Amino acid sequence: MKNILVIRKNTYFDSVTLMSLSEELKKLDEAENVMVTMATAMNKELLQKEQLADASIEACTENDLVIAAKVLDEVEEEDFIGLVDEKLKGDKASGEKEEEVYATIKQAKAADEDANMVVISVPGEHAAREAKIALENGMNVMLFSDNVTLEEERSLKELAHEKELLVMGPDCGTAMINGIGLCFANKVAAGNIGIVGASGTGMQEIMVLIDRYGCGISNAIGVGGRDLKEAIGGIMMLDGLHMLEADEKTKVIVIVSKVPDEAVEQKLLEVIERDITKPVVIYYTTDEKKTTDLKKVVFADSLLGAAQKACELSSGKKPEEKMQQIAAFEQFADTQKYIRGLYCGGTVCAEAYYYLKQKADEVYSNVTKDKAHMLADVFKSQGHTLLDLGDDFFTTGRAHPMIDPTIRLSRIKEECEDPECAVILLDFEIGYGSNENPAGTTIDVIREGMELAKARGREIKFVTYVLGTDADMQNKRQQEKQLAECGCIITESNLEAVKTACRLIGLEE
């Protein structure tokens, strides 16, 4: 085998296009590994780990395109690069009718005057300008882009409030408006439960559990992870609450978020008490026990608990969750003591972190602000490690791990090589926007990791959770079937997954 490395200065392609191309090229018989990617710090680190790059990569910037591959010796570099270029250009001879493409939001609005929603996914330095244009043209905004300043976010949300429009985001990955899923979303039943959340995977988890319990969703409004900071003041959270209060379809409201800043939380509860007549279920990702004297407000202690309570208020029946009782695994080697969670979803990672922190001392993550439990090096696990791979650090210049599993696949291999690792927790978010077969892209690495550990006298247990429904195009049960066939433990909620991991290593009876 030999390496091919081509660097093209100031050549940009979006991360989803590059991920799709890399996955396609990896399937070639003559290629062992391929990465076509922008040279961000994270991607350069990954290229080095995969042994696809040399020292020349260090001089590259995030504006440079890297084509790196390990191929058979007989492959001509010129031919391989020609193939990459051909695929980057796309097949224009297919004869298929191209989608209508507009150069600006104004052009799109002029072509469809009834359009009232725009999804913005451009580099953060340009996102605020585009969002403002959309608002000025009377359109609600879903701002998928991150790296928008707090000042810009506040300004946009104040403008939206004045115009009675929504700004969902920045860094908003999930919404469902009138039954239409935006960005990352699942196909769930329609119903009378509305959600407003500063948490993408948290909203997804609650929605799919509500669907499983036989209830449904009216609308789910994402507001971005910083909306409940004092610098923003909860502008969109409060507007979202008022919208759900006015929505005739909505009978129950769920709020999901990180713990708000104190002043914002006080304002939120005051608005609920004064303006909201419908029952409200609140879940914050924390290990603090929240209570209130407000009769219409219920605090849940988990995403599962929030979904259960919402369904109880919606249907009058309390759903029951029967979790499987898995005993401690007695065949771990003496060195194997720790759980390693490699998460695509930030909120499900946080929920697992706060649960595990109640059971063990050596728990570390990149989702906490507690310095004592903050992971010192995101590239190296210590103790029990729960890692959010969807954090902005990992996604700058590349697709989210719900789309592109490359980073996680590499990390699974590393954890299986660690003699202290006993259990690996994996979440698989399916639905709109996600990888077309996330389980299928992962099972070979899982098998490889299991075999590697076994060859060294150890056994690795994989505990998995598929966040989705059978109606999603990837099909929840089909995804679970693939994982079960390669020896993974299947769970039915994120909470059950972390509890199962704890039982396996004896942290929970």
C-alpha positions in Angstrom: 0.0 0.0 0.0 1.1 3.6 -0.6 -0.2 7.0 0.5 -1.5 9.8 -1.7 -1.6 13.3 -0.3 -2.7 16.4 -2.3 -3.2 19.8 -0.8 -5.1 22.5 -2.6 -4.8 26.0 -1.2 -7.9 28.1 -0.8 -10.3 25.5 -2.3 -13.6 25.1 -0.4 -16.3 22.4 -0.4 -18.9 21.9 2.2 -18.3 19.2 4.8 -21.4 17.1 3.9 -20.2 16.9 0.3 -16.7 15.9 1.3 -17.9 13.3 3.8 -20.2 11.7 1.2 -17.4 11.6 -1.3 -14.9 10.1 1.3 -17.4 7.3 2.2 -18.0 6.5 -1.5 -14.2 6.3 -2.3 -13.6 4.1 0.8 -15.7 1.4 -0.9 -13.3 1.1 -3.8 -11.4 -2.2 -3.9 -8.1 -0.4 -4.5 -8.5 2.0 -1.5 -8.0 1.0 2.1 -8.8 4.5 3.6 -9.7 7.9 2.1 -10.3 11.3 3.5 -11.3 14.3 1.4 -11.7 17.1 3.9 -10.9 20.7 4.8 -7.7 21.2 6.8 -9.2 22.3 10.1 -7.2 21.6 13.3 -9.5 18.7 14.1 -9.2 17.2 10.6 -5.4 17.6 10.6 -5.3 15.7 13.9 -7.5 12.9 12.5 -5.4 12.7 9.3 -2.3 12.2 11.4 -4.0 9.5 13.6 -5.2 7.7 10.5 -1.6 7.9 9.1 -2.8 9.6 6.0 -0.7 12.7 6.2 2.9 13.9 6.8 4.4 17.0 8.4 3.3 19.2 5.4 -0.2 19.1 6.6 0.7 21.4 9.5 1.1 24.4 7.3 -2.4 24.1 5.9 -5.3 26.3 7.0 -9.0 25.6 7.3 -9.5 27.1 3.8 -7.4 24.4 2.2 -8.7 21.2 0.7 -6.9 17.9 1.5 -7.2 14.7 -0.5 -5.5 11.9 1.4 -5.7 8.2 0.7 -4.0 4.8 1.3 -4.3 2.8 -1.9 -2.8 -0.2 -3.6 0.7 0.3 -5.0 -0.4 -0.1 -8.6 -2.9 2.8 -8.4 -1.7 5.9 -10.3 -1.9 9.1 -8.3 -3.0 11.0 -11.4 -5.9 8.6 -12.1 -7.0 8.6 -8.5 -7.0 12.4 -8.2 -8.8 12.6 -11.5 -11.5 10.4 -10.1 -11.9 12.7 -7.0 -12.1 15.8 -9.2 -14.7 14.1 -11.4 -16.9 13.3 -8.4 -16.4 16.8 -6.9 -17.7 18.3 -10.1 -20.6 16.0 -10.1 -22.2 14.0 -12.9 -23.8 16.7 -15.1 -24.7 14.2 -17.8 -27.4 12.4 -15.8 -30.2 14.3 -17.5 -32.0 14.8 -14.2 -33.7 18.1 -13.7 -31.6 20.3 -11.3 -33.2 21.9 -8.3 -33.9 25.6 -8.5 -31.0 27.4 -6.9 -31.1 31.1 -5.8 -28.2 33.3 -5.2 -29.8 35.2 -2.3 -32.7 35.0 0.2 -34.4 38.0 -1.6 -34.4 36.1 -4.9 -35.9 33.0 -3.2 -38.6 35.1 -1.5 -39.4 36.8 -4.8 -39.9 33.5 -6.5 -42.1 32.2 -3.7 -43.9 35.0 -1.9 -45.7 32.6 0.5 -42.4 31.2 1.9 -42.2 32.1 5.7 -39.3 30.0 6.9 -35.6 29.9 6.0 -33.0 27.4 7.2 -29.5 29.1 7.3 -26.3 27.0 7.2 -23.4 29.1 6.2 -20.1 29.9 8.0 -20.8 31.7 11.2 -19.2 35.0 10.2 -21.9 35.4 7.4 -24.9 33.8 9.2 -26.1 36.9 11.2 -26.3 39.0 8.0 -28.3 36.4 6.2 -30.6 35.9 9.2 -31.3 39.6 9.3 -32.2 39.7 5.6 -34.6 36.9 6.2 -36.3 38.6 9.1 -36.6 41.9 7.2 -38.3 39.9 4.5 -40.9 38.6 6.9 -39.5 35.1 7.3 -38.9 33.0 10.4 -35.3 31.8 10.7 -33.8 28.4 11.7 -30.1 29.3 12.2 -28.2 26.0 12.0 -24.9 27.9 11.8 -22.8 28.3 14.9 -20.0 30.8 15.7 -22.5 33.7 15.8 -21.6 36.3 18.5 -23.8 36.8 21.5 -24.2 40.4 20.4 -25.4 39.4 17.0 -27.7 36.7 18.5 -29.3 39.2 20.8 -29.8 41.8 18.0 -31.4 39.2 15.8 -33.8 37.9 18.5 -34.9 41.4 19.4 -35.7 42.1 15.8 -37.6 38.8 15.5 -39.5 39.6 18.7 -40.5 43.0 17.3 -41.7 41.4 14.1 -43.5 38.4 15.9 -41.1 36.0 14.1 -38.9 33.2 15.4 -35.1 33.0 15.4 -34.4 29.3 16.2 -30.6 29.2 17.0 -27.8 29.9 16.4 -26.5 26.4 16.5 -30.1 25.0 16.4 -30.2 21.5 15.1 -33.8 20.4 15.7 -37.3 21.7 15.2 -40.7 20.5 14.0 -43.1 23.1 12.8 -46.6 21.9 11.8 -45.4 18.4 11.4 -42.4 19.3 9.2 -39.0 18.3 10.7 -36.2 20.7 10.2 -32.5 19.7 10.2 -32.2 16.8 12.6 -35.7 15.5 13.4 -37.6 12.3 13.6 -40.9 11.1 12.1 -43.3 11.1 15.0 -47.1 11.1 15.4 -49.0 14.4 15.5 -50.6 15.2 18.9 -51.1 17.8 21.5 -47.7 18.1 23.2 -45.6 21.1 22.3 -41.9 21.5 23.0 -39.7 24.5 23.3 -36.1 23.6 23.8 -32.5 24.9 24.0 -31.4 21.3 23.3 -31.4 19.5 20.0 -31.0 15.8 20.9 -32.9 16.5 24.2 -35.9 17.5 22.1 -35.4 14.5 19.8 -35.2 12.1 22.7 -38.4 13.5 24.3 -40.3 13.4 20.9 -39.4 9.8 20.1 -40.3 8.6 23.6 -43.6 10.5 23.4 -44.3 8.8 20.1 -43.5 5.4 21.6 -46.0 5.9 24.4 -48.7 6.5 21.9 -48.9 10.3 22.1 -47.9 13.0 19.6 -46.3 16.3 19.0 -48.0 19.6 17.9 -44.9 21.7 17.4 -41.3 21.6 18.6 -39.5 25.0 18.7 -35.7 25.0 19.1 -34.1 28.3 20.4 -30.4 27.6 20.4 -28.2 26.6 23.4 -27.5 30.2 24.6 -31.0 31.6 24.6 -31.4 31.2 28.4 -28.1 32.9 29.2 -28.5 36.3 30.8 -26.9 38.0 27.8 -29.8 36.9 25.6 -32.5 36.9 28.3 -34.6 33.9 27.0 -36.2 36.0 24.3 -37.1 33.1 22.0 -37.9 30.7 24.9 -40.5 33.2 26.1 -41.8 33.9 22.6 -42.0 30.1 21.9 -44.0 29.6 25.1 -46.5 32.3 24.1 -46.8 30.7 20.6 -47.5 27.3 22.1 -50.0 28.9 24.6 -51.8 30.4 21.6 -51.7 27.2 19.5 -55.0 25.4 19.7 -53.5 22.0 19.0 -51.1 22.2 22.0 -52.5 21.1 25.4 -49.2 20.3 27.2 -45.9 22.2 27.0 -42.4 20.7 27.6 -39.3 22.8 28.2 -35.9 21.2 27.8 -32.6 23.0 28.3 -29.4 23.4 30.2 -29.9 25.1 33.6 -30.7 28.8 32.7 -28.9 31.7 34.3 -30.7 32.5 37.6 -32.3 35.8 36.4 -33.6 34.2 33.2 -35.0 31.2 35.1 -36.9 33.6 37.4 -38.3 35.5 34.5 -39.3 32.2 32.8 -41.2 31.0 35.9 -42.9 34.4 36.2 -44.1 34.3 32.6 -45.4 30.8 33.1 -47.3 31.8 36.2 -48.7 35.0 34.6 -49.4 34.1 30.9 -49.5 30.3 30.5 -52.7 28.3 31.3 -51.4 24.9 30.1 -49.4 22.5 32.2 -45.7 22.8 31.7 -43.1 20.0 32.2 -39.5 21.2 32.6 -36.2 19.2 32.3 -32.8 20.7 32.8 -29.7 18.7 32.2 -28.3 18.8 35.7 -28.0 16.7 38.8 -29.6 19.4 40.9 -33.1 18.6 42.1 -35.4 21.4 40.9 -38.7 22.1 42.7 -41.3 24.9 42.4 -44.5 26.0 44.2 -46.2 26.6 40.8 -49.0 24.1 40.5 -48.9 24.1 36.7 -45.2 23.3 36.5 -43.6 19.8 37.0 -39.8 19.3 37.0 -38.6 16.0 35.6 -35.3 14.4 36.6 -34.6 12.8 33.1 -35.5 13.1 29.5 -37.5 9.8 30.0 -39.3 11.3 33.0 -40.2 14.4 31.0 -41.7 12.3 28.2 -43.6 10.2 30.6 -45.1 13.1 32.5 -46.0 14.9 29.3 -47.9 11.8 28.1 -49.6 11.4 31.4 -50.9 15.0 31.3 -51.8 14.6 27.6 -53.7 11.2 27.8 -54.5 10.9 31.5 -52.6 7.6 31.6 -49.1 7.2 33.1 -46.8 5.3 30.8 -44.7 2.5 32.3 -41.1 1.8 31.4 -39.8 -1.6 32.1 -36.0 -1.5 31.9 -34.1 -4.8 31.3 -32.3 -6.1 34.3 -28.7 -6.9 33.2 -26.4 -8.3 35.8 -22.8 -7.3 36.4 -20.4 -8.8 33.9 -17.9 -11.0 35.8 -15.5 -11.7 33.0 -13.8 -8.2 32.7 -10.1 -8.3 33.2 -8.8 -6.8 36.4 -7.7 -3.6 34.6 -11.1 -3.0 33.1 -12.9 -0.5 35.3 -14.3 2.3 33.2 -17.3 3.3 31.0 -16.5 5.3 27.9 -19.4 7.1 26.2 -18.9 8.4 22.7 -21.9 10.5 21.9 -23.2 12.3 18.8 -25.8 14.1 20.9 -24.8 16.7 23.4 -27.9 16.6 25.7 -28.0 12.8 25.9 -24.3 12.9 26.7 -25.0 15.4 29.5 -27.9 13.4 30.9 -25.6 10.3 31.0 -22.8 12.4 32.6 -24.9 13.7 35.4 -26.4 10.2 36.1 -23.0 8.6 36.2 -21.5 11.3 38.4 -24.0 10.2 41.1 -22.5 6.7 41.0 -18.8 7.3 40.7 -16.1 9.8 41.5 -13.8 9.6 38.4 -16.2 10.9 35.8 -15.0 13.3 33.1 -16.6 15.1 30.2 -16.5 18.0 27.8 -20.1 18.9 28.6 -19.4 20.1 32.2 -18.1 23.4 33.4 -17.0 21.8 36.7 -13.2 22.1 36.5 -12.8 19.0 38.7 -14.6 16.9 36.2 -13.6 18.6 32.9 -11.8 16.4 30.5 -8.2 17.7 30.4 -7.6 16.4 26.8 -10.5 15.7 24.6 -8.3 13.3 22.6 -7.6 11.1 25.6 -10.0 9.5 28.0 -9.5 9.4 31.8 -11.5 7.4 34.3 -15.1 7.3 33.2 -15.3 9.5 30.1 -18.5 10.7 28.4 -17.6 12.7 25.3 -19.8 14.9 23.2 -18.4 14.5 19.7 -21.0 16.9 18.4 -19.3 19.8 20.2 -18.3 22.8 18.1 -14.7 21.9 18.6 -15.2 18.6 16.6 -17.5 20.0 14.0 -15.7 23.1 12.7 -15.0 22.4 9.1 -16.6 18.9 9.0 -20.1 17.4 9.2 -21.7 16.6 12.5 -21.1 13.0 13.7 -24.8 12.3 13.2 -23.9 12.6 9.5 -20.2 11.7 9.4 -19.1 9.0 11.8 -15.4 9.2 11.0 -14.2 10.8 14.3 -16.2 8.4 16.4 -15.0 5.3 14.5 -11.5 6.3 15.1 -12.2 6.9 18.8 -13.9 3.5 19.2 -10.7 1.8 18.1 -8.7 3.8 20.6 -11.0 2.9 23.5 -10.8 -0.8 22.6 -7.1 -0.6 22.8 -7.2 0.9 26.3 -6.8 -1.8 28.9 -8.9 0.2 31.4 -12.0 0.4 29.2 -14.8 -2.1 30.0 -18.0 -0.6 28.5 -18.5 1.7 25.5 -21.8 3.6 25.3 -22.9 4.6 21.8 -26.0 6.7 20.7 -27.4 6.5 17.2 -29.7 9.4 16.2 -31.7 8.5 13.1 -34.3 10.5 11.1 -34.2 13.5 8.9 -30.7 14.9 8.3 -28.8 12.0 9.8 -26.6 9.4 8.2 -28.6 7.0 6.1 -27.3 3.9 8.0 -25.4 4.9 11.2 -25.4 1.4 12.6 -24.2 -0.1 9.3 -21.3 2.4 9.2 -20.2 1.4 12.8 -20.6 -2.4 13.1 -17.4 -3.3 11.4 -15.4 -1.1 13.8 -17.3 -2.6 16.7 -16.5 -6.1 15.6 -12.8 -5.1 15.1 -12.7 -3.5 18.5 -14.2 -6.6 20.2 -11.7 -8.9 18.4 -8.8 -6.6 19.3 -9.7 -6.7 23.0 -10.2 -10.4 23.0 -6.8 -11.0 21.4 -5.4 -9.2 24.5 -7.3 -11.2 27.0 -10.1 -8.7 27.5 -13.8 -8.3 26.6 -15.4 -5.1 25.6 -19.2 -4.6 26.1 -21.0 -2.2 23.8 -24.2 -0.6 25.1 -26.2 1.1 22.4 -29.3 3.3 22.0 -31.0 4.1 18.7 -32.8 7.4 19.1 -35.6 7.3 16.5 -38.8 5.6 15.4 -39.7 2.8 13.0 -41.2 5.4 10.7 -37.8 7.1 10.2 -36.2 6.2 6.9 -33.4 4.3 8.6 -36.0 2.3 10.7 -35.2 2.0 14.4 -35.7 -1.8 14.5 -33.5 -2.4 11.5 -30.7 -0.3 13.0 -31.1 -2.3 16.3 -31.0 -5.6 14.4 -27.6 -4.8 12.9 -26.2 -3.8 16.3 -27.6 -6.9 18.1 -26.2 -9.2 15.4 -22.6 -7.9 16.1 -23.1 -8.5 19.9 -24.2 -5.0 21.2 -26.6 -4.6 24.1 -29.8 -2.8 22.9 -31.6 -0.3 25.1 -34.8 1.7 24.7 -33.8 5.1 26.1 -30.7 7.1 26.9 -31.3 6.7 30.6 -31.6 2.9 30.3 -28.3 2.8 28.3 -26.3 4.6 31.0 -28.0 2.5 33.8 -27.2 -0.7 31.9 -23.5 0.4 31.6 -23.4 1.0 35.4 -24.9 -2.4 36.1 -22.3 -4.1 33.9 -19.4 -2.8 36.0 -21.1 -3.1 39.3 -22.0 0.5 40.0 -25.7 -0.2 40.2 -27.7 -3.2 41.4 
